[in-house]
Amino acid sequence: MLSKVTLANTDMSVSTLCYGTNMLGWNIDQERSNAILDTFAGLGGNFIDTARSYGDWMPDAPKGASERAIGAWLKGKAREDFVIATKGGHFDMRAGDYRNRVNPKDVESDLNESLDHLGVDTIDLYWLHMDNPETPVAELIDFLNAAKDSGKIRWFGASNWTDTRVLEANAYAQANDKTGFVAIEPFWGLGKPNEANAGQQGYQLYFEDHGSALKDAGLAVIPYCSQSRGYFGMLEKGEDAVSDALKSFYDNPANKSRFEAAKTVAARHGVSVSEVALAYLVNQPGQVIPIFGASSPARIEESVKAASLKLSADELAELQVG
């Protein structure tokens, strides 16, 4: 069972793992989505992450497919039992609009659509999905505070932002007696990416290399890609099990060393390498709540096991090689 913690800087009690739902509503139908979410909830999970854009890359899926699937599931649940996070400000793929949309007008449009898709009055944690350095932080913080004051959102955070911009935004908030970002959602996992290839797929600012200024900022860290896209689990099955796409993303000397270290740690605890990979984040200093993916109830159960695996500081250092 997952335990609960109070999310830093908020009044929200969340499970120590967050379920990422980018496959729901298009790759995974409603019946299967319900079974997965029911399993997560039954194991103590209450923290669910989605985005306004999830599923929009599939032309035959409904707009906002992931949010709609969650909304349909929520209709049979007590709303207060779950902490729903979603994101706005990404490209509008359905409209073919690939300009940077992180500005108050476009984010407001995304926020209103998310509320409708989810069928809720309030979003518990609202992320800016990306940053736009051309939009002053003051405009974004002022907009998010207005949305909070109106009851559309409870708290807000930044995904895929540089540490410099997050700190600038929160300094403005503090100086003007406003709420700032309470959390960040960075790209982070045990696997160190090949940055050029990862960047081509939209994965940027790997937290271990680019987030040092935020590690002691007192913000909750809620990483995506926390299982390194299953890379270490595939390696455990053998090199042939790793797809060419995954190799281009993660094959490098650092990860070969990390895999060997993960095997050693896994053998010590009698667990799988995949469990060690997720536990690497769960056991980081500060408040780190990984977002994990799962395409079946069985995968949910496997990931939840990793949340109870305790790794020492020495073991974390052992894994962070290369």
Contacts in CASP RR format, 6 or more apart in sequence:
PFRMAT RR
TARGET T0000
AUTHOR 0000-0000-0000
METHOD contacts of the structure
MODEL  1
MLSKVTLANTDMSVSTLCYGTNMLGWNIDQERSNAILDTFAGLGGNFIDT
ARSYGDWMPDAPKGASERAIGAWLKGKAREDFVIATKGGHFDMRAGDYRN
RVNPKDVESDLNESLDHLGVDTIDLYWLHMDNPETPVAELIDFLNAAKDS
GKIRWFGASNWTDTRVLEANAYAQANDKTGFVAIEPFWGLGKPNEANAGQ
QGYQLYFEDHGSALKDAGLAVIPYCSQSRGYFGMLEKGEDAVSDALKSFY
DNPANKSRFEAAKTVAARHGVSVSEVALAYLVNQPGQVIPIFGASSPARI
EESVKAASLKLSADELAELQVG
1 43 0 8 1.000
1 44 0 8 1.000
1 304 0 8 1.000
2 15 0 8 1.000
2 16 0 8 1.000
2 17 0 8 1.000
2 43 0 8 1.000
2 44 0 8 1.000
2 45 0 8 1.000
2 304 0 8 1.000
2 307 0 8 1.000
3 15 0 8 1.000
3 16 0 8 1.000
3 307 0 8 1.000
4 13 0 8 1.000
4 14 0 8 1.000
4 15 0 8 1.000
4 16 0 8 1.000
4 44 0 8 1.000
4 46 0 8 1.000
5 13 0 8 1.000
5 14 0 8 1.000
5 16 0 8 1.000
5 287 0 8 1.000
5 289 0 8 1.000
6 12 0 8 1.000
6 13 0 8 1.000
6 14 0 8 1.000
7 13 0 8 1.000
7 14 0 8 1.000
7 83 0 8 1.000
7 125 0 8 1.000
7 155 0 8 1.000
7 182 0 8 1.000
7 183 0 8 1.000
7 220 0 8 1.000
7 287 0 8 1.000
7 289 0 8 1.000
8 182 0 8 1.000
8 183 0 8 1.000
8 218 0 8 1.000
8 219 0 8 1.000
8 220 0 8 1.000
8 287 0 8 1.000
9 155 0 8 1.000
9 182 0 8 1.000
9 183 0 8 1.000
9 218 0 8 1.000
9 219 0 8 1.000
9 220 0 8 1.000
10 125 0 8 1.000
10 154 0 8 1.000
10 155 0 8 1.000
10 182 0 8 1.000
12 83 0 8 1.000
12 124 0 8 1.000
12 125 0 8 1.000
12 154 0 8 1.000
12 155 0 8 1.000
13 46 0 8 1.000
13 83 0 8 1.000
14 46 0 8 1.000
14 47 0 8 1.000
14 83 0 8 1.000
14 289 0 8 1.000
15 44 0 8 1.000
15 45 0 8 1.000
15 46 0 8 1.000
15 47 0 8 1.000
15 289 0 8 1.000
16 282 0 8 1.000
16 289 0 8 1.000
16 307 0 8 1.000
17 45 0 8 1.000
17 47 0 8 1.000
17 282 0 8 1.000
17 289 0 8 1.000
17 290 0 8 1.000
17 291 0 8 1.000
17 292 0 8 1.000
17 303 0 8 1.000
17 304 0 8 1.000
17 307 0 8 1.000
18 47 0 8 1.000
18 48 0 8 1.000
18 49 0 8 1.000
18 85 0 8 1.000
18 222 0 8 1.000
18 289 0 8 1.000
18 290 0 8 1.000
18 291 0 8 1.000
18 292 0 8 1.000
19 36 0 8 1.000
19 37 0 8 1.000
19 40 0 8 1.000
19 45 0 8 1.000
19 47 0 8 1.000
19 48 0 8 1.000
19 49 0 8 1.000
19 291 0 8 1.000
19 292 0 8 1.000
19 293 0 8 1.000
19 294 0 8 1.000
19 300 0 8 1.000
20 48 0 8 1.000
20 49 0 8 1.000
20 50 0 8 1.000
20 224 0 8 1.000
20 291 0 8 1.000
20 292 0 8 1.000
20 293 0 8 1.000
21 33 0 8 1.000
21 48 0 8 1.000
21 49 0 8 1.000
21 50 0 8 1.000
21 54 0 8 1.000
21 66 0 8 1.000
21 69 0 8 1.000
21 70 0 8 1.000
22 50 0 8 1.000
22 51 0 8 1.000
22 54 0 8 1.000
22 55 0 8 1.000
22 66 0 8 1.000
22 293 0 8 1.000
23 66 0 8 1.000
23 293 0 8 1.000
23 295 0 8 1.000
24 33 0 8 1.000
24 36 0 8 1.000
24 50 0 8 1.000
24 54 0 8 1.000
24 65 0 8 1.000
24 66 0 8 1.000
24 69 0 8 1.000
24 70 0 8 1.000
25 33 0 8 1.000
25 55 0 8 1.000
25 61 0 8 1.000
25 62 0 8 1.000
25 65 0 8 1.000
25 66 0 8 1.000
25 68 0 8 1.000
25 69 0 8 1.000
26 55 0 8 1.000
26 58 0 8 1.000
26 61 0 8 1.000
26 65 0 8 1.000
26 66 0 8 1.000
27 58 0 8 1.000
27 295 0 8 1.000
28 36 0 8 1.000
28 69 0 8 1.000
28 295 0 8 1.000
30 69 0 8 1.000
30 72 0 8 1.000
30 73 0 8 1.000
32 296 0 8 1.000
33 69 0 8 1.000
33 70 0 8 1.000
33 72 0 8 1.000
33 73 0 8 1.000
34 72 0 8 1.000
34 73 0 8 1.000
35 297 0 8 1.000
36 294 0 8 1.000
36 295 0 8 1.000
36 296 0 8 1.000
36 297 0 8 1.000
36 300 0 8 1.000
37 48 0 8 1.000
37 70 0 8 1.000
37 73 0 8 1.000
38 73 0 8 1.000
38 297 0 8 1.000
39 297 0 8 1.000
39 300 0 8 1.000
39 301 0 8 1.000
40 48 0 8 1.000
40 294 0 8 1.000
40 300 0 8 1.000
40 304 0 8 1.000
41 77 0 8 1.000
41 81 0 8 1.000
41 82 0 8 1.000
43 300 0 8 1.000
43 301 0 8 1.000
43 304 0 8 1.000
46 81 0 8 1.000
46 82 0 8 1.000
46 83 0 8 1.000
47 82 0 8 1.000
47 83 0 8 1.000
47 85 0 8 1.000
47 289 0 8 1.000
48 70 0 8 1.000
48 82 0 8 1.000
48 83 0 8 1.000
48 84 0 8 1.000
48 85 0 8 1.000
49 85 0 8 1.000
49 86 0 8 1.000
49 185 0 8 1.000
49 222 0 8 1.000
49 224 0 8 1.000
49 291 0 8 1.000
50 66 0 8 1.000
50 67 0 8 1.000
50 70 0 8 1.000
50 84 0 8 1.000
50 85 0 8 1.000
50 86 0 8 1.000
50 87 0 8 1.000
50 118 0 8 1.000
51 66 0 8 1.000
51 67 0 8 1.000
51 86 0 8 1.000
51 87 0 8 1.000
51 88 0 8 1.000
51 90 0 8 1.000
51 127 0 8 1.000
51 129 0 8 1.000
52 64 0 8 1.000
52 67 0 8 1.000
52 86 0 8 1.000
52 87 0 8 1.000
52 88 0 8 1.000
52 89 0 8 1.000
52 90 0 8 1.000
52 110 0 8 1.000
52 111 0 8 1.000
52 113 0 8 1.000
52 114 0 8 1.000
52 117 0 8 1.000
52 129 0 8 1.000
53 64 0 8 1.000
53 87 0 8 1.000
53 88 0 8 1.000
53 90 0 8 1.000
53 91 0 8 1.000
53 92 0 8 1.000
53 93 0 8 1.000
53 129 0 8 1.000
54 64 0 8 1.000
54 65 0 8 1.000
54 66 0 8 1.000
54 67 0 8 1.000
55 61 0 8 1.000
55 64 0 8 1.000
55 65 0 8 1.000
55 66 0 8 1.000
56 63 0 8 1.000
56 64 0 8 1.000
56 65 0 8 1.000
56 92 0 8 1.000
56 93 0 8 1.000
56 94 0 8 1.000
57 93 0 8 1.000
58 65 0 8 1.000
62 68 0 8 1.000
63 94 0 8 1.000
63 113 0 8 1.000
63 117 0 8 1.000
64 113 0 8 1.000
64 117 0 8 1.000
67 86 0 8 1.000
67 114 0 8 1.000
67 117 0 8 1.000
67 118 0 8 1.000
68 117 0 8 1.000
68 118 0 8 1.000
70 84 0 8 1.000
70 118 0 8 1.000
71 117 0 8 1.000
71 118 0 8 1.000
71 119 0 8 1.000
71 120 0 8 1.000
74 82 0 8 1.000
74 84 0 8 1.000
74 118 0 8 1.000
74 119 0 8 1.000
74 120 0 8 1.000
75 119 0 8 1.000
79 120 0 8 1.000
82 124 0 8 1.000
83 124 0 8 1.000
83 125 0 8 1.000
84 118 0 8 1.000
84 120 0 8 1.000
84 123 0 8 1.000
84 124 0 8 1.000
84 125 0 8 1.000
85 123 0 8 1.000
85 124 0 8 1.000
85 125 0 8 1.000
85 126 0 8 1.000
85 127 0 8 1.000
85 222 0 8 1.000
86 114 0 8 1.000
86 118 0 8 1.000
86 123 0 8 1.000
86 126 0 8 1.000
86 127 0 8 1.000
87 126 0 8 1.000
87 127 0 8 1.000
87 128 0 8 1.000
87 129 0 8 1.000
87 159 0 8 1.000
87 185 0 8 1.000
88 107 0 8 1.000
88 110 0 8 1.000
88 111 0 8 1.000
88 114 0 8 1.000
88 126 0 8 1.000
88 127 0 8 1.000
88 128 0 8 1.000
88 129 0 8 1.000
89 101 0 8 1.000
89 102 0 8 1.000
89 106 0 8 1.000
89 107 0 8 1.000
89 110 0 8 1.000
89 128 0 8 1.000
89 129 0 8 1.000
89 130 0 8 1.000
90 101 0 8 1.000
90 110 0 8 1.000
90 129 0 8 1.000
90 130 0 8 1.000
91 97 0 8 1.000
91 98 0 8 1.000
91 99 0 8 1.000
91 101 0 8 1.000
92 101 0 8 1.000
100 130 0 8 1.000
100 132 0 8 1.000
100 134 0 8 1.000
101 107 0 8 1.000
101 110 0 8 1.000
101 132 0 8 1.000
102 128 0 8 1.000
102 129 0 8 1.000
102 130 0 8 1.000
102 131 0 8 1.000
102 132 0 8 1.000
102 135 0 8 1.000
102 140 0 8 1.000
103 132 0 8 1.000
103 135 0 8 1.000
103 139 0 8 1.000
103 140 0 8 1.000
104 135 0 8 1.000
104 139 0 8 1.000
104 140 0 8 1.000
104 142 0 8 1.000
104 143 0 8 1.000
107 128 0 8 1.000
107 140 0 8 1.000
107 143 0 8 1.000
108 143 0 8 1.000
108 147 0 8 1.000
111 123 0 8 1.000
111 126 0 8 1.000
111 147 0 8 1.000
111 152 0 8 1.000
111 153 0 8 1.000
112 152 0 8 1.000
114 123 0 8 1.000
115 121 0 8 1.000
115 122 0 8 1.000
115 123 0 8 1.000
115 152 0 8 1.000
121 151 0 8 1.000
121 152 0 8 1.000
122 151 0 8 1.000
122 152 0 8 1.000
122 153 0 8 1.000
122 154 0 8 1.000
123 152 0 8 1.000
123 153 0 8 1.000
123 154 0 8 1.000
124 153 0 8 1.000
124 154 0 8 1.000
124 155 0 8 1.000
125 153 0 8 1.000
125 154 0 8 1.000
125 155 0 8 1.000
125 156 0 8 1.000
125 157 0 8 1.000
125 182 0 8 1.000
125 183 0 8 1.000
126 144 0 8 1.000
126 147 0 8 1.000
126 153 0 8 1.000
126 155 0 8 1.000
126 156 0 8 1.000
126 157 0 8 1.000
127 156 0 8 1.000
127 157 0 8 1.000
127 158 0 8 1.000
127 159 0 8 1.000
127 185 0 8 1.000
128 140 0 8 1.000
128 144 0 8 1.000
128 156 0 8 1.000
128 157 0 8 1.000
128 158 0 8 1.000
128 159 0 8 1.000
128 161 0 8 1.000
129 159 0 8 1.000
129 160 0 8 1.000
130 159 0 8 1.000
130 160 0 8 1.000
130 161 0 8 1.000
131 158 0 8 1.000
131 160 0 8 1.000
131 161 0 8 1.000
131 162 0 8 1.000
131 165 0 8 1.000
133 165 0 8 1.000
137 165 0 8 1.000
137 168 0 8 1.000
137 169 0 8 1.000
137 172 0 8 1.000
138 172 0 8 1.000
138 176 0 8 1.000
140 169 0 8 1.000
141 169 0 8 1.000
141 172 0 8 1.000
141 173 0 8 1.000
141 176 0 8 1.000
141 178 0 8 1.000
141 179 0 8 1.000
141 180 0 8 1.000
142 178 0 8 1.000
144 153 0 8 1.000
144 156 0 8 1.000
144 179 0 8 1.000
144 180 0 8 1.000
145 173 0 8 1.000
145 178 0 8 1.000
145 179 0 8 1.000
145 180 0 8 1.000
147 153 0 8 1.000
147 156 0 8 1.000
148 154 0 8 1.000
148 155 0 8 1.000
148 156 0 8 1.000
148 179 0 8 1.000
155 179 0 8 1.000
155 182 0 8 1.000
155 183 0 8 1.000
156 179 0 8 1.000
156 180 0 8 1.000
156 181 0 8 1.000
156 182 0 8 1.000
157 180 0 8 1.000
157 181 0 8 1.000
157 182 0 8 1.000
157 183 0 8 1.000
157 184 0 8 1.000
157 185 0 8 1.000
158 165 0 8 1.000
158 166 0 8 1.000
158 169 0 8 1.000
158 181 0 8 1.000
158 183 0 8 1.000
158 184 0 8 1.000
158 185 0 8 1.000
159 184 0 8 1.000
159 185 0 8 1.000
159 186 0 8 1.000
159 224 0 8 1.000
160 185 0 8 1.000
160 186 0 8 1.000
160 187 0 8 1.000
160 204 0 8 1.000
160 205 0 8 1.000
161 184 0 8 1.000
161 205 0 8 1.000
162 205 0 8 1.000
162 210 0 8 1.000
163 210 0 8 1.000
163 211 0 8 1.000
163 212 0 8 1.000
163 213 0 8 1.000
163 214 0 8 1.000
164 213 0 8 1.000
166 181 0 8 1.000
166 184 0 8 1.000
166 214 0 8 1.000
166 217 0 8 1.000
166 219 0 8 1.000
167 213 0 8 1.000
167 214 0 8 1.000
167 217 0 8 1.000
169 180 0 8 1.000
169 181 0 8 1.000
170 180 0 8 1.000
170 181 0 8 1.000
170 217 0 8 1.000
172 178 0 8 1.000
173 179 0 8 1.000
173 180 0 8 1.000
173 181 0 8 1.000
174 180 0 8 1.000
181 219 0 8 1.000
182 219 0 8 1.000
182 220 0 8 1.000
183 219 0 8 1.000
183 220 0 8 1.000
183 221 0 8 1.000
183 222 0 8 1.000
184 214 0 8 1.000
184 219 0 8 1.000
184 220 0 8 1.000
184 221 0 8 1.000
184 222 0 8 1.000
185 222 0 8 1.000
185 223 0 8 1.000
185 224 0 8 1.000
185 291 0 8 1.000
186 205 0 8 1.000
186 206 0 8 1.000
186 207 0 8 1.000
186 211 0 8 1.000
186 221 0 8 1.000
186 223 0 8 1.000
186 224 0 8 1.000
187 193 0 8 1.000
187 198 0 8 1.000
187 203 0 8 1.000
187 204 0 8 1.000
187 205 0 8 1.000
187 206 0 8 1.000
187 207 0 8 1.000
187 223 0 8 1.000
187 224 0 8 1.000
187 225 0 8 1.000
188 206 0 8 1.000
188 207 0 8 1.000
188 208 0 8 1.000
188 221 0 8 1.000
188 223 0 8 1.000
188 224 0 8 1.000
188 225 0 8 1.000
188 226 0 8 1.000
188 281 0 8 1.000
189 207 0 8 1.000
189 208 0 8 1.000
189 223 0 8 1.000
189 225 0 8 1.000
189 226 0 8 1.000
189 227 0 8 1.000
189 228 0 8 1.000
189 277 0 8 1.000
189 280 0 8 1.000
189 281 0 8 1.000
189 290 0 8 1.000
190 228 0 8 1.000
190 232 0 8 1.000
190 258 0 8 1.000
190 262 0 8 1.000
190 276 0 8 1.000
190 277 0 8 1.000
190 280 0 8 1.000
190 281 0 8 1.000
190 319 0 8 1.000
191 228 0 8 1.000
191 231 0 8 1.000
191 232 0 8 1.000
191 250 0 8 1.000
191 254 0 8 1.000
191 255 0 8 1.000
191 258 0 8 1.000
191 277 0 8 1.000
192 206 0 8 1.000
192 208 0 8 1.000
192 209 0 8 1.000
192 250 0 8 1.000
192 252 0 8 1.000
192 254 0 8 1.000
192 255 0 8 1.000
192 258 0 8 1.000
192 322 0 8 1.000
193 199 0 8 1.000
193 203 0 8 1.000
193 206 0 8 1.000
193 249 0 8 1.000
193 250 0 8 1.000
194 248 0 8 1.000
194 249 0 8 1.000
194 250 0 8 1.000
194 251 0 8 1.000
194 252 0 8 1.000
195 204 0 8 1.000
195 206 0 8 1.000
197 248 0 8 1.000
197 249 0 8 1.000
198 204 0 8 1.000
198 206 0 8 1.000
198 249 0 8 1.000
201 249 0 8 1.000
203 225 0 8 1.000
203 249 0 8 1.000
205 211 0 8 1.000
207 214 0 8 1.000
207 221 0 8 1.000
207 223 0 8 1.000
208 320 0 8 1.000
214 221 0 8 1.000
215 285 0 8 1.000
218 286 0 8 1.000
218 287 0 8 1.000
220 287 0 8 1.000
220 288 0 8 1.000
220 289 0 8 1.000
221 284 0 8 1.000
221 286 0 8 1.000
221 287 0 8 1.000
221 288 0 8 1.000
221 289 0 8 1.000
222 288 0 8 1.000
222 289 0 8 1.000
222 290 0 8 1.000
222 291 0 8 1.000
223 281 0 8 1.000
223 288 0 8 1.000
223 290 0 8 1.000
223 291 0 8 1.000
224 291 0 8 1.000
226 278 0 8 1.000
226 281 0 8 1.000
226 290 0 8 1.000
226 291 0 8 1.000
226 292 0 8 1.000
227 274 0 8 1.000
227 277 0 8 1.000
227 278 0 8 1.000
227 290 0 8 1.000
227 292 0 8 1.000
227 293 0 8 1.000
227 303 0 8 1.000
228 250 0 8 1.000
228 277 0 8 1.000
229 246 0 8 1.000
229 249 0 8 1.000
229 250 0 8 1.000
230 246 0 8 1.000
230 274 0 8 1.000
230 277 0 8 1.000
231 242 0 8 1.000
231 246 0 8 1.000
231 249 0 8 1.000
231 250 0 8 1.000
231 255 0 8 1.000
232 258 0 8 1.000
232 259 0 8 1.000
232 262 0 8 1.000
232 273 0 8 1.000
232 274 0 8 1.000
232 276 0 8 1.000
232 277 0 8 1.000
233 272 0 8 1.000
233 273 0 8 1.000
233 274 0 8 1.000
233 277 0 8 1.000
234 241 0 8 1.000
234 242 0 8 1.000
234 243 0 8 1.000
234 246 0 8 1.000
235 241 0 8 1.000
235 242 0 8 1.000
235 259 0 8 1.000
235 273 0 8 1.000
236 263 0 8 1.000
236 272 0 8 1.000
236 273 0 8 1.000
236 274 0 8 1.000
242 251 0 8 1.000
253 322 0 8 1.000
254 321 0 8 1.000
254 322 0 8 1.000
257 321 0 8 1.000
257 322 0 8 1.000
258 319 0 8 1.000
258 320 0 8 1.000
258 321 0 8 1.000
258 322 0 8 1.000
259 273 0 8 1.000
261 318 0 8 1.000
261 319 0 8 1.000
261 321 0 8 1.000
262 273 0 8 1.000
262 276 0 8 1.000
262 277 0 8 1.000
262 280 0 8 1.000
262 319 0 8 1.000
263 273 0 8 1.000
264 318 0 8 1.000
265 276 0 8 1.000
265 311 0 8 1.000
265 315 0 8 1.000
265 318 0 8 1.000
265 319 0 8 1.000
266 272 0 8 1.000
266 273 0 8 1.000
266 275 0 8 1.000
266 276 0 8 1.000
269 276 0 8 1.000
269 309 0 8 1.000
271 305 0 8 1.000
271 306 0 8 1.000
271 309 0 8 1.000
272 302 0 8 1.000
274 302 0 8 1.000
274 306 0 8 1.000
275 302 0 8 1.000
275 305 0 8 1.000
275 306 0 8 1.000
275 309 0 8 1.000
276 306 0 8 1.000
276 309 0 8 1.000
276 311 0 8 1.000
276 319 0 8 1.000
277 306 0 8 1.000
278 290 0 8 1.000
278 292 0 8 1.000
278 303 0 8 1.000
278 306 0 8 1.000
278 307 0 8 1.000
279 306 0 8 1.000
279 307 0 8 1.000
279 309 0 8 1.000
279 310 0 8 1.000
279 311 0 8 1.000
280 311 0 8 1.000
280 316 0 8 1.000
280 319 0 8 1.000
281 288 0 8 1.000
281 290 0 8 1.000
282 288 0 8 1.000
282 290 0 8 1.000
282 306 0 8 1.000
282 307 0 8 1.000
282 309 0 8 1.000
283 309 0 8 1.000
283 310 0 8 1.000
283 311 0 8 1.000
283 315 0 8 1.000
283 316 0 8 1.000
284 316 0 8 1.000
292 303 0 8 1.000
293 299 0 8 1.000
293 303 0 8 1.000
294 300 0 8 1.000
294 302 0 8 1.000
294 303 0 8 1.000
311 319 0 8 1.000
END
